[in-house]
Amino acid sequence: ADCPCYCVVALEDTVPTESYSRSLVGRVRCGEEKGYSPYKNATANAAGKERTMQETVSELIGKPLLTRSGEYLGCVKSVQTDARYGRIRNFACFDRDEEDFLLPASAIAQFGQDALVVQYAARRACKNCVPLPLKCKTYSQSGDELGAIDDFLRSGTELTSVVLSNGQAYPLERLVKVTDVAVLDLSDPFVPPKTRKA
C-alpha cells in the first residue's frame, strides 16, 4: 500500500443503461479499498478545533454524468482548471462510445455522491484552461523536496487546498508556481500573494 498511484478499475462488466446510477469505472489507491481517501479530514479549522470533511477533486474522476431525467451522458476522465488552479472550469469526459468531450463546470447542476447531474449538456467549454498538476514534483521556496501533488481539496468547483503525496494539505494560496515542478511558500508568517508588497 506504499504505492502513491491510482489505478482505474472496472466496477461492473455491464454496459450502462439510460437510468444508470453506479460508476462504470472508479479510481482506487493501489492495495486499498474503493472509497479510500486520506484527505477526507485533512484540514482543521483556524482555531485548530474539530476537523472538517472536505471533498477532493479525485473523487470526481470516474463519476457518471446524468441528465436530470436520468439519461447517461458519459463519465468524467479528468479535470481542467483556470490558470491559477483556483476553480474547476471543465470536465474532460468520454461517452458510451468512448468519444471524448469537454463539459464546462457551469453545466453541472448537482455534485451527487454517486454521479454528477448535468443541467445543460450543450454548453460551451471554457477556453485557456489547464489540467491539474497531479503527480507534479513539489518543492518549498528554499529548495526542499516536499513530495508530489496528489490531489486538491475542493468546495463545489472552488479549489481550497493542495494535498501532497505524504497526506499533508496546504492552503491553495501557498502554491506559488507550477511549471515542470510546483513550488509551495512555507514561510512563517505566510503573507498571501495579493497582500505582498512589491
N, C-alpha and C positions, 0 to 999 in steps of 0.2 A: 504494500500500500504506500510505498515511498515514491512511486511514480507520480509526478505532478500533472500528467497529461489527462485529457478527457478523451473518451472513446465514444463514437456514435454507435449505438446499438439498436437493433430492431426490437420493438416491444411486442409486435404482433406480426404474423405472417400473412394476414388478410389485407385485401385492398379496402381502403376506407369507403364507407357508404356516404350518402348525401347528408345524413344527420350524425356524422362521426363525432365522438366525444372523447376519444383517447388518442394520444400521440402515437404516430407510426414509428417515430424514432425518438430516442432520448439520449442524453449525454450523461455518462457516469464516470466518476474518477476510477481509474484502474484499481481493481481489487475492492471496490466499495459497492454498497447497495445503491439502487436508484433513489434519487432524492437526497443523497448526501450533500450537505452544504456547510462547510466550516464557517461561513460568513453570516449565517442567519442572525447571530447575536454578536457580530464583530465590533459594533460600536456602542459606546456608552454615552449617556447624555453629558452635557457640560459639567454638571455637578458631580459626575462620577457615580451617580446612584445606579438605578436599575438599567440594565442593558435593554436596548430596543431592537425589535425584529426589523431587518432591512431586506429588501428584495435585491436579487442580483441580476445582472444582465445575462449571465449564462443560463439562468432559469428560463429565459425566453427562447433559447435555441432548441429547435425540435418541436416547439408547440404548434399545433394545428391552427389554421386561420379559418374561422367560420363566419358566415353572414349571420345577421340577427334571426333569419329564418332557418338557420342550421345547415346551409349549403357549404360544403367543404371547398375551400379555395386553394389550399396548399399548406406548406409548413415553413416555419422560419429557419433559414440556413445560417444567417449572420446578421450583425447589426452595424449600422453606419451612424456616425455622429457628426456634429458640427466640428469645425476645425479646432475648437478649444476643448473638445471632449466634454462639454457641459450638458448636452442634451441629445437624446436619441432622435435622429431625423428620418432614417429609412430602415426598413427591414428588407434584407435580401432573402428572397423566398424561392421555393420551387413548387410547381403544381403537380397534379396527379400524373401527368405525362413527363415529369421531371424537367419541364421547361422553367428556366429562371425568370424571375420578375422582381421588380422593386416596388415596395409598398411604403408610402410615407407614413411616419408615425401618427400624423394628424388623421389618418384614416381609421385608426383604432378607436373603437367605442368603449371597449372594456378589456382590461387585463385580467382574464379569469385564471383560476388556479390550474385548469386543465387545457385552456385554449384562449386565443386572442379573438375577440369578436370585432369584426370589421363593419364599420358603418357605410363606407363608400369604397368599393374596390377600384373605381375608375380614377381616383385622384392621382395627380402627377407627383412623382418622387422629387425630393429636394435635390438640387444640384450642389456641387462643390462640397460634398460630404466625404468623410474619411472613415476607413474601417477602424475598429477599436484596436489599439496596440497590444493585443493579448500575446503573452509569451515574450514580450519585449524585455530585454535585459535592462535592469534599473540600477541607477547609482545615486548616491547623495551628491550634493554640490561639492563636497570635499573629496569625492572620488571613491568612496567606499561602495562596494557592490552590495546591493540590498536584496537581490534575487530577481525574479521576473514578475511582470504584471500577470496576475492570474485571473482577475475578474474586476468588476466595478459594482459598487452598491448603487441602488437607484431608488427614487421615489417617483413612480409613474415613468415618464420619459426623461426626467431630470437625473443626471448622474451626480452622486454626492461624495463618493469616496473611491479611491483606488485600492485594490487588495492585492498584496504581493503573494508570491508562492509560499512564504513562511506563515501566511494567515494574517499578517499584520495589515490593518486598514489605516489609510491616511486620508485626511480631507482632500478633496479633489483640487483645491487651490494650491496645494503643495506640489502638484505635478506641474513643474515649470517649463519643461521642454520635452518634446518627443521627436526624435529623428530616427536614426538607426538604433539608438538606445533612448531610454527615458531617464529624466533627472528629477529627483524629488528634493525640495527645500526642507531640510530638517532643522533649520536654525531655531534657536530658542532665545528670546521670544520670536515667534513667527509673525512676520508682517506680510499680510496678503498683498499680491502684486498690485492691486488697484490703489492701495494706500501708500505704497513705497514712494519715496522721493527720488527723483532722477539725479 
